[in-house]
Amino acid sequence: MVNKLDEGIKALNAGNWKQGRQILGEIIRANGSDETIWMWLALGLEDRRLKMDCWQRVLKLNPNHVKANKELIRLQVFS
């Protein structure tokens, strides 16, 4: 059986952004301390401010997260 995270990732990869965000949001409400879920949610969002919030959450959970650092800098530079 596919777990919820895999289901959310598959939805995002298929272009089903709303469904993917909804699934990831459900997971976060149950477990907001998983950096992987925050990362995928950031990747599935369009709103720059919300993306930045997610990347900041990733960095709060893991200050050495390379992709989060890069994405946050990119969003700040190209705002």
ChimeraX attribute file (.defattr): number of C-alpha atoms within 10 A of each C-alpha:
attribute: neighborCount
match mode: 1-to-1
recipient: residues
	/A:1	5
	/A:2	7
	/A:3	7
	/A:4	14
	/A:5	18
	/A:6	14
	/A:7	16
	/A:8	28
	/A:9	23
	/A:10	15
	/A:11	19
	/A:12	22
	/A:13	12
	/A:14	10
	/A:15	12
	/A:16	14
	/A:17	20
	/A:18	14
	/A:19	17
	/A:20	25
	/A:21	21
	/A:22	14
	/A:23	20
	/A:24	24
	/A:25	17
	/A:26	14
	/A:27	17
	/A:28	17
	/A:29	9
	/A:30	9
	/A:31	11
	/A:32	14
	/A:33	14
	/A:34	14
	/A:35	21
	/A:36	12
	/A:37	21
	/A:38	26
	/A:39	20
	/A:40	19
	/A:41	25
	/A:42	24
	/A:43	17
	/A:44	23
	/A:45	18
	/A:46	10
	/A:47	9
	/A:48	15
	/A:49	13
	/A:50	13
	/A:51	21
	/A:52	20
	/A:53	14
	/A:54	23
	/A:55	28
	/A:56	20
	/A:57	20
	/A:58	24
	/A:59	20
	/A:60	13
	/A:61	16
	/A:62	13
	/A:63	12
	/A:64	11
	/A:65	15
	/A:66	10
	/A:67	13
	/A:68	23
	/A:69	15
	/A:70	12
	/A:71	17
	/A:72	18
	/A:73	14
	/A:74	12
	/A:75	14
	/A:76	12
	/A:77	8
	/A:78	7
	/A:79	8
